[in-house]
């Protein structure tokens, strides 16, 4: 039996979440449920099972000029939100939301269908326990889980689009960004987090733009690429241990008063 539960939404949460996601993604409630169930089946498997694959028409931009960029893209990524909590029969846990930017993908060849995963791929055991970057992400999240919180993980923008000739990303157009941010606002209303934590500047800006009545905690991205920002923030080397200790101190200093 797993120590953690994966995306065990309450019925009203799941239905409300699907209603919001369906405003930006063409996906039925049954199909979304199937995706979560398939990921749950892989939650304790070793290795890196392939992402679920869905047709590119799951997303339709509201900007006509973006359609060709989308169709010509080398690879497109979509991450659906996920929910993690300790498997301990406690049903009234408070929720903390962690927000990233978008579902970055890498590919040297054209991938016709969209790979569907979760933020930081933490539905995969090896991403939680072995892969260097994502293992750190889970170590940070695990501190919250072990303290008795549910952690809701989502991206500001649920779709990432590469350029036609490389895996650099193309920013979504304003109409689409606005749609995703409105969905995000309602997502957070559904799950009622006691705190929202952002790991990138664009996520922080998005949260400020929707004026939430909840504490917002900003951190640099946990990846090694943000070591400089962590050093500046902590005033000490950005070692794994230092980042984990700093995170625990700052997050719990806030949560202890809630």
N, C-alpha and C positions, 0 to 999 in steps of 0.2 A: 504493500500500500504506500502511495506517495505521501511525503510529508506536507505537500502543498496541493491545493485545489486550483484547477485551471478553468477560468471563465465559467464558473458556476453562478450564472446570473440568476437573480430572482425573476420570476415570470414577468412582472410588470417592467423590470429593467430591460429585459431582452426585447420585449415588444416595442418599448419606447426607443431603444437603441436602433433597432431595425428601421423604425419609422424615420429616424434622422439620417441614418446611412443611406437609405433609399432615395434621399433628396440629392445625393451626389453620386451614388453608385447604383447601377441597374442590377439589383440582386433581390431575389425573393426571400421571404422569411425562412422558408424551408431550406433553401440553398445556404443561407447564412448559418442556420443551425447545423447543417451537415458539415460545413467547414470547421466549425468549432468542435464538433464531435470527432472528426478525423484528426484534428490536432490533439485532442485529448487522448486519443488512442496512441499517439506517438510521444506523449509527454515524458514517459520514462524509457523510451527506446534509445539505444546507443547509436551514434553516427548522425548523419545529416540527411534525413529524408528530403526529397524534393518538395519545393513549394507546391501548393495546389495551383492548377492552371485554369484560367478562365479567359474567354475571348476578350479582345481589346475593347469591344463595344460596351463593356461594363461601365465605361466612363464616357460621357459626352460633354465636351467643353461647351460653354455658353458663348464662346468667342469664335466666330467663323474662321478668322485668320489663323487660329491655333490648330485647326483640324488637320492640316497637312503636316505640321510639325509632329503632331501626335501619331499620325499614321506612319510617318517616316522614321520615328524614333527607333533606335537600336534595341532598347529594352525599356519596359515600363514596369513600375512596381506599385503594388497596392498592399497596405497593411491594414488589417482590421483590428479594432481595439481589443485588449485582453485584460483579464482580471485575475490577480493572484492573491491567495490567502492561505494561511495555515489550515491544515486538515485536522481540526480539533473540536468539531461539533459546536463551535460558538457561532451563532447566526446573526448577532447584532454588532459586528465589528464596525468601527468607524473606517471611513475610506480616505486615503490620500491619493491624489492624482499626480502622475508624472507625465509631462508633455515633452515630446520631441518635435522635430520639424517636419520631416517627410520620410517616406520609405525608400531610401537610397538603394539602388541596385548596381551591380557591376557585370558587364558582359563584353566579350570581344567579338561576339557574333550577334546577328539579329535574332531575337527571341520573339516569335510571333504572338504567343499568348502571354497573358499577364501572370506573373508569379504572385500568389496571394500568401502573405505571411502575417506575422504580428510584430509590433515594435520591438526591435532588438532580438527578434526570433527566440524569445525566452520560452516559447512552447516546446523548444528542443532541449533535451537534457544536456547535450554536449555544449550548447551555447551557454547554458547556465553554469556548467561545471568545468569545462575544458578550454574553450576558445578564449584567448587571453582578454580581448576587449570586453566581450559580452559577459564573461565570468565576473569581471569587476562590476559591470552594471548590476548583475544579479546580487553580488555581495552587498552593494548599497541598498538594493530593494529588500534583501533578506533581513536587514536590520529592522526595517519597518514591519515586515511580515512576522518576525519573531517577537516583536513588541505588541502584536495583536491587531495590526491594521490590515485592511484590504488595500491592495494597491491597484489602481486603475491606470493602465498604460495606453496612451493614444498619441497620435501625431496631429499637429495642426492641419496639415494637408495630407489627405489619405492617399494621394496619387503622386508619383514621381515619374517624370518624363525625361529620357536622355536625349541628347542631340543625335542626329542621324548617323554621324560618323564616329562617335566616341561615347563614353559613358559619363561625360559631364552633363549636368542637369540643365533643363530649360525651365525657368520660372513660369508658373501658371499665370494666366492673365488675371487682371484685377477682378473681372466678373466671377471667375472661378475661386479666387482666393477669398472673396467676400462670402461666397456660398459655404466654403469649408469653415470659415471662422464662425459663421452663424450656427452651423451644425455643432461645432465645438462648444459654443455657449450652451446649447441645449443639452449636449452630452453631460456637461458638468452639472447642470440643473438636475438631470436624471440621477446621477450618482452621489450628489450632495457631499463632495469631499470637504473635510475639515481643513485641508491645506492643498494648494496646487504648487507643484514644484516644476520649474522649467529648466531644461538642460541646454538650451541654445538661445541666442539673442532674438531670433525671429519668433520663437515661441513666447518669450517674455513680452515682446512688443504686441503680439496677438492678445495675450491675456490683459495687458493694460488697455487695449482698445475696446474690450467688452465689459470693463468695469465690474468685475465680480465682487460680491460681498463675501470674500473669503481671503484668508492670508495667502499671499503669493511669495514663495521663496525662490530666488534665482541662484543657479549654480552654473559653472562652465560645464560643457559636455564632458562626460567621464573618459572619453577616449584619449589616447596619448597625444593626439594632435592639439589638445587644449592644455598641455602641461604648463605652458607659460602662463596661461590665465590662472591655473590652480596655484602656481608658485606665487604669483602676485597677490592672490586672494588670501592665501594662508600665511605668507611670509616665511615659507620654508619649502624645501624640495618637494616636488609632486610625486612622492613615492606612493605606492599602493596603500601602505599602512597609514601614511599621513592623510591621504584623501578620505579613506574610510573613517578615520578618527574625527576629522574635521566635519565631515558629513553628519556623523552621529551626534556630535556635540551641537551643531547648529540646528539640525532638524528637531531633535528632542527638546532643545531650549524653547522652541516654539510650541511643539505639541504638548509639552507638559502643562501648559496653561489652558488646554482645551478640554 
